[in-house]
């Protein structure tokens, strides 16, 4: 019989394997305030693990994201 595994917030096997990460409002609000536009160049100097940079990329639909770690 299969057992039911209950995980704490985000601690599923997929999360622990690095398939996805949770992003809080604290990472989304600065991007919303920045209001990035297509063809802008944005340098995120503290992009570890890259949540804000990924969100910026999603908004402006860029295909190449480079993370510069602090």
C-alpha positions in Angstrom: 0.0 0.0 0.0 1.3 3.5 -0.9 1.8 6.0 1.9 0.8 9.6 1.9 3.7 11.9 2.4 3.0 15.3 3.8 5.7 17.9 3.1 6.3 21.3 4.7 6.0 24.4 2.5 7.7 23.5 -0.8 9.7 20.6 0.6 8.5 18.1 -2.0 10.9 15.7 -3.7 10.7 18.0 -6.8 11.6 21.0 -4.8 14.5 19.3 -3.0 15.8 18.1 -6.4 15.8 21.7 -7.6 13.1 21.4 -10.2 11.4 24.6 -9.0 11.8 27.3 -6.3 9.2 29.3 -4.4 9.2 33.0 -4.9 7.9 35.4 -2.3 6.3 38.8 -2.7 9.6 40.4 -1.6 11.1 39.2 -4.9 8.2 40.2 -7.1 7.4 43.7 -5.7 10.8 45.3 -6.7 10.3 44.0 -10.3 6.8 45.4 -10.4 8.1 48.7 -9.2 10.9 48.7 -11.8 8.3 48.0 -14.5 10.8 46.6 -17.0 10.1 47.1 -20.7 11.2 45.2 -23.8 14.6 46.1 -25.2 15.8 47.6 -21.8 19.1 46.4 -20.3 18.8 45.5 -16.7 21.7 44.5 -14.5 20.8 42.6 -11.4 23.9 42.9 -9.2 22.6 40.5 -6.5 20.9 37.8 -8.5 21.3 34.8 -6.3 19.4 32.5 -6.7 17.9 34.6 -9.5 14.2 34.9 -8.7 13.9 38.6 -9.6 16.1 38.2 -12.7 13.9 35.3 -13.9 10.7 37.3 -13.2 12.2 40.3 -15.1 12.9 37.9 -18.0 9.3 36.5 -17.9 7.9 40.0 -18.0 10.0 41.3 -20.9 10.2 38.0 -22.7 14.0 37.8 -23.1 15.5 34.5 -24.0 19.0 34.9 -22.5 19.4 35.6 -18.8 22.8 36.0 -17.1 23.0 35.9 -13.3 25.8 37.8 -11.7 26.2 36.5 -8.2 27.2 38.9 -5.3 
